[in-house]
Amino acid sequence: MVLNRTNNIHVEQCLKDCLPEFSHINHYWDNKREQVIAKIMPGEFYMTKDSVAIATTLGSCVSACIWDEINGMGGMNHFMLPLTEKEAHEVDWGQRGMASDATRYGNFAMEHLINMILKSGGRKVNLRAKVFGGGKVLKQMSDVGDRNIRFVLKYLEDENIEVENSDLGSFYPRKILFEPSSGRAFVKTIDNLHNDTISRRENDYRSRIYQAPLEGDVEIF
């Protein structure tokens, strides 16, 4: 009982200390790691200056873990590029790159995270990245994982943010745990594809981003 009460205090303190933008994120205490973990879902991101780990589960989506290696802060996002019927016919990776709406959506997901790090005291010159996901787990959209991978790698290259490590592609979902304070990331592959929770979650997310209006442009300052 004392242990549980102590753990609750850690989580409550973390919720008080986290930025208001992330108060809705699920925070919980991990007994094995003795650490508060913030769990993000598709379409969300999280940034922290504290010793909080960030967790998510990826199928076709990708996550960029970005941190300032000098100041010990950073965060993680979880996103998927939308693919409209028009884009499905027009996109030619060798000639055109990605269609503009998909690119703008991906830029929005990346730049929100990076801007939050910079506004919180991080410096762009110190930023490093690790990227994960993009598995072919949505049978009806076999190319979406590959599109997500190509986008995130190209984006980081264009922004001169070094990718220190990655685990991308293949056919399996992944569980990711990232510690922004140290830059350490842990990956666990999920072999049981009969569990359709991840596919259903990403299909729901894909439906939401198709129906939602495109966000305005965001620029890294």
C-alpha positions in Angstrom: 0.0 0.0 0.0 2.8 2.4 0.8 4.5 1.5 -2.5 1.3 2.3 -4.4 0.8 5.6 -2.6 4.4 6.6 -3.4 4.0 5.6 -7.0 0.8 7.7 -7.3 2.7 10.7 -5.9 5.3 10.3 -8.6 2.6 10.3 -11.3 0.7 13.2 -9.8 3.9 15.2 -9.6 4.8 14.4 -13.2 1.3 15.6 -14.3 1.9 18.9 -12.4 5.3 19.4 -14.0 4.4 18.4 -17.5 3.5 21.1 -20.1 -0.2 21.9 -20.3 -0.4 20.6 -23.8 0.3 17.1 -22.5 -2.0 16.9 -19.4 -4.3 14.6 -21.3 -1.6 12.1 -22.1 -1.8 8.8 -20.1 0.9 8.8 -17.4 1.6 5.7 -15.4 4.3 4.3 -13.0 6.4 1.4 -14.3 7.5 -0.8 -11.3 10.2 -2.6 -13.3 11.8 0.6 -14.5 10.9 2.6 -11.4 9.9 5.5 -13.7 6.9 7.5 -14.9 6.0 6.6 -18.5 3.9 8.8 -20.8 2.0 6.7 -23.4 1.1 8.4 -26.7 -1.4 7.2 -29.2 -1.6 7.7 -33.1 -1.6 11.4 -33.9 -0.1 12.5 -30.6 3.3 13.7 -29.4 5.0 14.3 -26.1 8.0 16.4 -25.0 9.7 16.6 -21.6 12.7 18.0 -19.8 12.2 15.6 -16.9 13.3 12.0 -16.4 10.0 10.6 -18.0 10.0 7.9 -20.6 7.7 7.9 -23.6 6.0 4.8 -24.9 4.0 3.9 -28.0 3.1 1.0 -30.2 3.7 1.3 -33.9 2.3 -0.6 -36.9 2.4 1.3 -40.2 2.9 4.6 -38.4 6.3 6.0 -37.7 7.7 7.7 -34.6 10.6 10.2 -34.5 12.4 10.3 -31.2 14.2 13.7 -31.1 16.3 15.0 -28.3 18.9 17.7 -27.4 21.9 15.6 -26.4 23.5 18.5 -24.5 20.5 19.7 -22.5 18.9 16.3 -22.0 15.4 17.1 -23.2 13.3 15.8 -26.1 10.2 14.0 -27.2 8.5 11.5 -29.5 5.7 11.7 -32.0 3.5 9.1 -33.6 2.0 9.8 -37.1 1.0 8.5 -40.5 0.9 10.4 -43.8 -2.6 10.6 -45.3 -3.1 9.2 -48.8 -6.0 10.4 -50.8 -7.3 8.6 -53.9 -5.9 11.3 -56.1 -2.5 11.0 -54.5 -2.5 7.2 -54.8 -2.7 7.7 -58.6 -0.3 10.7 -58.9 2.5 10.1 -56.5 5.8 9.1 -58.2 8.6 8.8 -55.7 11.3 8.9 -58.3 10.0 12.1 -60.0 7.7 14.1 -57.7 8.4 13.2 -54.1 5.2 13.2 -52.0 2.0 15.0 -52.8 1.7 18.4 -51.2 -1.1 17.6 -48.7 0.7 14.5 -47.3 4.0 16.5 -47.1 2.3 19.3 -45.3 0.7 16.9 -42.8 4.0 15.2 -42.1 5.8 18.6 -41.7 3.1 19.6 -39.2 3.7 16.4 -37.1 7.5 16.8 -37.1 7.7 20.6 -36.7 5.3 20.7 -33.7 7.6 18.3 -31.8 10.8 20.2 -32.8 9.4 23.6 -32.1 8.3 22.4 -28.6 11.8 21.3 -27.9 13.3 24.6 -29.1 10.8 26.7 -27.2 11.7 24.7 -24.0 15.4 25.6 -24.3 16.7 23.1 -26.7 19.1 24.1 -29.6 18.7 22.8 -33.1 22.4 22.2 -33.5 22.2 19.7 -30.6 19.3 17.7 -31.9 19.7 14.0 -32.7 17.0 11.5 -33.8 16.1 7.8 -33.7 13.2 6.6 -35.9 11.0 3.6 -35.8 8.0 1.9 -37.4 6.6 1.8 -40.9 5.8 -1.9 -40.8 3.4 -3.4 -43.5 0.6 -4.3 -41.1 -2.3 -2.7 -42.9 -3.0 -5.2 -45.7 -5.4 -2.9 -47.6 -2.7 -0.1 -47.6 0.5 -2.0 -48.2 2.6 1.0 -49.2 1.7 3.4 -46.3 4.5 2.2 -44.1 7.1 2.8 -46.8 5.8 6.3 -47.5 6.0 7.1 -43.8 9.6 5.9 -43.7 10.7 7.8 -46.7 9.1 11.0 -45.5 10.6 11.0 -42.0 14.1 10.1 -43.2 14.0 12.8 -45.9 12.6 15.4 -43.5 15.4 14.8 -41.0 18.0 14.9 -43.7 16.7 18.2 -45.0 16.7 19.6 -41.5 20.3 18.4 -40.9 19.2 16.3 -37.9 21.4 13.3 -37.5 19.6 9.9 -37.3 21.7 7.9 -34.8 19.7 4.7 -35.1 16.5 3.3 -36.6 14.3 0.2 -36.8 12.1 0.5 -39.8 10.0 -1.5 -42.2 9.4 -5.2 -42.2 6.0 -6.8 -41.4 5.8 -6.6 -37.6 4.5 -4.0 -35.1 6.8 -2.6 -32.5 6.6 -1.3 -29.0 8.9 1.7 -28.4 10.2 3.2 -25.2 12.2 6.4 -25.4 14.1 8.3 -22.6 14.6 11.9 -23.8 16.9 12.7 -20.9 19.5 10.2 -22.1 18.5 9.5 -25.7 18.2 5.8 -25.1 15.5 3.9 -27.0 14.2 0.4 -26.5 12.4 -1.6 -29.2 10.3 -4.8 -28.7 8.8 -6.5 -31.8 5.3 -7.9 -31.6 5.0 -11.3 -33.3 1.3 -12.0 -32.7 -0.3 -10.5 -35.7 -3.6 -12.2 -34.9 -4.2 -9.5 -32.4 -5.7 -6.8 -34.6 -5.7 -4.0 -32.0 -2.9 -2.1 -33.7 -4.5 -2.4 -37.1 -7.9 -1.3 -35.8 -6.3 1.6 -34.0 -4.4 2.8 -37.0 -7.4 2.4 -39.3 -9.4 4.6 -37.0 -6.6 7.1 -37.0 -6.3 7.0 -40.8 -10.1 7.7 -41.0 -9.7 10.7 -38.7 -6.9 12.3 -40.6 -8.7 11.9 -44.0 -11.8 13.6 -42.6 -10.1 16.4 -40.6 -9.2 19.7 -42.3 -5.5 20.1 -43.1 -3.7 22.1 -40.5 -1.9 25.4 -41.3 1.7 25.4 -42.2 4.2 25.4 -39.3 7.8 26.6 -39.6 10.7 25.8 -37.4 12.0 29.0 -35.8 
